[in-house]
């Protein structure tokens, strides 16, 4: 054992004595044959881990063992694993951290020397670029000459499809570079549909085929030499994204055929039925864009700036950079994880681990994931018939498997925390938070707190959000989530708490989406959404955008003390059916849609499709009477109002169990919106109590600056006796030691 602690041998004979922290030093210029001292550091995290294992097996007592990584880049070519052998005893900690005042960077890729960037002189390549003015700027990097030969592959991904590792990506000075695309901004609308293609969502597997549609932009005619064109967009519904390879383009008929079907088939006529074209050398016409010729290994680049002092990285690793599997009482602090094709950090099992003050950026899939994913075994695209296989260190078809197996124990562990981390530029969501047992209503007590998450849907969009939560009894607090095409938070499972979060500028390229979403499982009860600021959700040309979205019978939620500003065109809070929803003591301002919208018409549709939803093999029968039983403990004791939800005995034209009931709207403030409450459908129900519609500023500190603290002369306390001031100053990120180290 190389850890040098004077008097170690003497103290090992006295187990009751606790040693001071034993430190190991790792540095990029170290050597794994060194003892791990400041003067003679180790070279790798793996070697340091092995040294700590030796200490743990020696029986030596300690308070904390700290492994400090010096400033610099550590190239990770295979997952660094911490398992049960790397756990600290209860009450003790093993800490892996950046050296104080420095930043250690764990890269799942390779640095490219700027000397490898050369002018492109291949006329055949340059002539394919449509914009002649761009040709003089094109540079080339010969990856094969640098020994980089594994480029990954472009693969189909999207709604209800597995999350897959990214192909090789390019990062310059910490920013992701866009693959050559058209158009550079915005998207193209889908034209008239010739053939919708197969519709896997309804089990259409007999004649599997991609759809055909007429294109609306003449640019398609110039892509006849492109070998591998991909379209990415929302091909039917505004919440269901997809990336599909193009089979052929016919410039005579002005038609495109996709090689595989979209889950819902194709649609046109709506502003969200749109797409972009990717992986086109022809469209290499904007600074930062690039294209890789996989046959030659040559990467063509339109530089974003002068590269003489730039850092250039390509991603390579497809597995997680770091995995904690059945480890406990471990802290990862102040480390930067970046530039990988797979996920950043994976946690499974164990308890009381902490990821604190870390930066996770430019990740191919998920930034940080708690719990297993699923390997797809069903060969087609759909939720309904999906049967998968739980798997570690992957995301895969996690959402589809969870849709079918709502009580799936993903082995996330318990009491894990992600604290004060910065997560940006991820391909398939920021954080997947889990823990606890939905079947037994056993809380996981895992949490995400004080994290900033942005630009988290570079690849997958639908279902892969800023923070995705499942399991039971977990918490998201003080987080800032922004710049997403769809949701900021997506929820499965009961007894979760969401408080003091700042959710803004999300749902920017979607329809039928929201900042916060939960749906289609009334047993996911006990949700608390309090003291959050939700604003600038969606676009005003999209008619179905919401702030908080309780979908398809979501029940048993408290929405209290939140601020909603410009939070959706269809309802700042929207309930599609649902019971026992309390909306209380909130402020609703400047919304194009209603503050609260409940719609019960969906149930009439569901009843017409009885077998799909309520029959012996229907979604609700399976989720509420088979996977769990809402008529038995622990559910009937904890949520007694839910017990008769599946009582479908006819009562005139209604059904006594499932329709909206016991919903309350009380002590809310409404300002600068035309419609405080909208009830759609004969069964929609909310009991309204003591709300206030303000015709002028009711006394906010600074409405223009979105400061919704109440002035001393505010009329709200008089208009709503018992209204509790919202703790605005506590919402969002707060300063702590970890953030000071990051910034």
Secondary structure, DSSP 8 states (H G I E B T S, - for coil): -----TTHHHHHT-TTS-B--EEEEE-TT--TTS---SSS-BS-HHHHHHHHHHHHHTT--BSEEEEEE-SEEEE-SS-EEE-GGG---TT-EEEEEE-TT--EEEESEEEE-GGGEEE---HHHHHH-S-GGGGGGEEEEETGGGT---------EETTS-B------EEETTEE--BSEESSSS-EE---EEE----GGGT--TT----EEE-S-GGGGG-TT-S--EEEEESSSTT--EEEEEEEEETTTTEEEESS--TT----SSTT-EEEEES-GGG--STT-EEEETTTTEEEEE-SS--TT--EEEE---S-SEEEES--SEEEESEEEEEESS-SEEEES-B--EEES-EEEEESS-SEEES-EEEE-S-S--STT--EEEETT--BTHHHHHHH-TT------BS-EEES-EEEEESS-SEEE--EETTTTEE---EEES-EEES--SS--TT--SEEE-SSS-EEES-EEE--SS-SEEE-SSS-EEES-EEEEE-TT-SSEEEEEEES-TT---EEEES-EEEEES-TT-S-EEEEEEETT---EEEES-EEES--SSEEEEEES-SSEEEES-EEES-SS-SEEEE-HHHHHHHHTHHHHTSTTSHHHIIIIIIS-TTSTTHHHH-GGGTTTT---EETTEETTTS--S-EEES-EEES-S-SEEEESTT---EEES-EEESS--SEEETTTTEEEE-TT-SHHHHSTT-----GGGSS----HHHHHH-
